Amino acid sequence: MAKASGTTWPASNSQLATTKYFNMPADAVAFTSSPNLLKTMDLVRTFSFNHGLLGQGARSPDVVGMEFPGGKS
């Protein structure tokens, strides 16, 4: 997997160590129901925008639309 993604085994292993896997459905529901999810996702799109990951045409982080249960966005 590391080779296919153009990285080394230690780098790939380091990335996987910080990746959250939801082995139990209840854990996934708790994560997606958390009020912190909106803040976390906004941090991700803001980081992506600030580092040019959304492309040259992106004028703001808002090019990534977000909508959550309960009509929150």
Buried (B, 14 or more C-beta within 10 A) or exposed (E): EBEEEEBEEEEBEEEEEEEEEEEEEEEEEEEEEEEEBEEEEEEBBBEBBEEEEBEEEBEEBEEBEBEEEEEEE
